[in-house]
């Protein structure tokens, strides 16, 4: 009987809270699904839907493949 109290007590509490405060129940449920989805969904997208990630955005400006022309006329006056 004591073991049933330890098992049924939290279950009854969760049932009561889900009825009295449904917004908390939905918030916790969605909050739990988020990290699980972050781990599970990307492999499914790659395997079944053929998802190919786009190439990364460049973080630097590409250097031109020509000799650099030094500008003239902008020297400091002496």
N, C-alpha and C positions, 0 to 999 in steps of 0.2 A: 504494500500500500504506500509505503514511503517513497519507493521508486516512481510510482505513478504520479505522485505529487510533483516530483522534480521534473518529470517529462511533460505532464499536462499543464502545469502552472505557466510556463513560458508560452506554450501554444495557445492557451486561453487568453493570456495577456496580449499576444500578437493579434489574435482574432478580434478582441475588443478594440484595440487601438486602430486596426484597419477599418472598423465600422465607424468609430467616433472621429477619427482623423484621417480620412482617405488621402488628403493631400500629402501628408507625411509618408504614407505608405507608397504612393506613386513616386515621390521624390527619392526615397531610399531605393526603390526598385530600379528607377532610371539611373540613379547613381551607381548601382552595382553593375548594370548592363554596360555602361560606358567603358570602363577599363577592360572588361571581358571582350567587348566588341573590338577594341583597339588591337588586341592580340589575335583574335580569331578571324576577323573580316579580311585583312590584306591577303593572306594566303588563299582564301576562297576566291577573291577577285582575280588573282593571278592564275589560279588553276582552272576555274570554270568559265570565266568571262574574258580571258585573254588580255587582261590589263597590262599595259606596258607603261612604266613611268616615263614622263617626259624628261628630256635632258635638262640638267641643272642650269639655272640662270647664271650667267657669268657674273663674277664678283669684281672683276677688274676690266678696264678698257683694253681691247687688244692693241698691241703695238703694230704700227704699219710696217710693211715689209719693203721699205725703201730708206735711203739715207735721209737723215733729218736735216731740214733746211733751217739754219739759224736766222731768226729775224734780225733785220738791221734797222737802225734809226730809233731804237728805244734805249740807247745808252744814257747813263747819267751825265748831266753836264759837268764839266770840270772847272 
